[in-house]
C-alpha cells in the first residue's frame, strides 16, 4: 500500500509525514492533493488504486476545489458541476463587489 505514496510526488504532502501516510485512512487527502496538484499519470495511479466510484464519491464531497479543477473533474467523469458540494457552497455564498 505504501507503494502508492511512493509513486506520487512527495511535494504534494509537504505538510505531513508522507512515509507515515496510510492510503486508506488518508484517502481524502491523497485524492484531493493529486487532483489539485497532480498530473494525468498520477490521476491514473490513484484511480487504479481506489477505483473510479470511490474517487467520484470523495471529489463530490470536498468542500473546496478551484474552479479549473472542478471543470476538469466534471468533464473527466461526465458529472454536472451542480452535483459537487464545492459548487453548491460557492453558489450559496454571497459574493461582494470587488
N, C-alpha and C positions, 0 to 999 in steps of 0.2 A: 504493500500500500504506500509506503514512503517513496516508492519509485515514482509515483505520480508527482509528488512535491519536487523531486529532483529533476524532473523533466520540464518544470516550469521555471521561468526566470525568477531568481531569488529577490530581485529588486521589488517585485510586487508585494513581498512580505517583509518590507524593511522595518516595520514596527512590531513584528512578532518574531519569536524564535522559530524559524522555518523548519529546523530539524525536529522540533517538538510538535509540529502540526500533525493532527490526526485527520486524514482526508474525510472520515465520516463525521467526526464531531465538528470540524471546521468547514463543512461543505458550503455553507452560505458565503463565508469569507472568500474561499477559493474561487467559487463561481463568480462572485461579484468582481473580484480583482482581475480575473482573467478576461471577463467580458468588458471590463473598463479599460484595462491596460494591455491586454494580450494581443496576439496575432492569430491568424486563422489556424495555424498549425496547433497552437495551444488550445484553441477552442475545440478542435477535433479531438485532442487528447482527453480533455475533461468530459466531452460528450461521450466518448467511448467508455470512460470510467463510470460516470454517473448515469448515463442514459438520457435520451432526449426529453422524456417526460419529466424526470427529476430536475433537469436544467430549467425547463419551461416553468415548472411549479415554483422553483426558487426565484427566478427572474421576475415572475409575475408579482411576487410578494415583497420585492425590495422597495424600501421607502424612497430611494432616490436612484435615478440613472440620468446621466447627462442626456440632453435631447438627441445628440448624434448617436449615442449608444442605444437609446430607446428606438430610434428609427431603424438602426441596423438589426436589432433583435426582432423587432416587429416584422421586418422584411424577411429575415433569415428563417423564422419559424412560421411565417404567414399568419400572424396573430394581430388583430387590430390593437392600436395603441391604447384605446379606451379600456382594454382588458387588463392593463397593468396598474398596479396600485400607485406607482410613482406618477403616472399620468393623471390619474383621478385626483391625487393630492394636489398636483400642480394646478389643475383646473378649478379646484375648490378654494385655492388660496387667493386672497385679494391682492391684486397687483397694483402697486402705487406708481404714480407718474415718475419718470426718471428725471 
